[in-house]
């Protein structure tokens, strides 16, 4: 399920340290050699966070796990994206994937996170022996180039957060489902989701057996609701197509180029999968979108470009924020 140029097209590490050892050159004396050895310096090797994150995503995909699938989809006890417990700010972009994958791996029950300092500021503390999760943030560095013009250079830095399960001596919220769901002819109507879809202003037609976005007509085509296994699968598919819809040049202006099977096509599919996952988690939808056929393409791209997942997650977050503005 993706974008189509025509209505008839189916779319369905760790920080390491090294010691600088002086190299002996020809003609160097033992005296010089011993002096150099006595003045060994420890040079810190900067973490390559792009590679560290990419390796984690690759490992998950190779194990058959999509790290952008909401980890609470079995219990439906969470209806939100990862959030900082103190500031109440949602994490975005690749940090969502990092925190979700950590929740799956460690079995945490809370979507909330804190830094060590924030836990202390709230009167709590990190439980002894607990290890934090490293996430990232961008900081723009301004400097003048050789021509004297100001340049803004993005700098990637990392910091550590702890899940609320790892923190003690603070009051913790109880997670609840956002809204009761009513079955109408076996389809669970979720009015607040229908209202959110209506608020986008997208033109959505229900017909046929295929789901896709048509850039030329700027419309979304969806099968009728009764063709889906569940209402959640219907909503998940629709948010996927709505993410494609944001690519229009009058909205977020992403280029929808390349035919089916091309790397550009696969990249937009990843953006749409991530965008749908972020929107669904924000709304408490736990549906399935079957796009396993793209995993091989994504793995190949991830292995060739360590910034691939960062680019896709950033564009997906922009789509999520456009579709569900706060």
Secondary structure, 3 states (H helix, E strand, C coil): CEEECCCCCCCCCCCEEEEECCCCCCCCCHHHHHHHHHCCEEEEECCCHHHHHHHHHHHHHHCCCCCCCCCCCCCCCCCCCCEECCCCCECCCHHHHHHHHHHHHHCCCCCEEECHHHHHHCCCEECCCCCCEEEEEEEEEEEECCCCCEEEEEEEEEEEEEEHHHEECCCCCCCCCCCCCEEECCEEECHHHHHHHHHHCCCEEECCCCCEEECCCCEEEECCHHHCCCHHHHHHHHHHHHHHHCCCCCCCCCCCCCCCCCHHHHHHHHHHHHHHHHHHHHHCCCCCCCCHHHHHHHHHHHHHCCCHHHHHHHHHHHHHHHHCCC
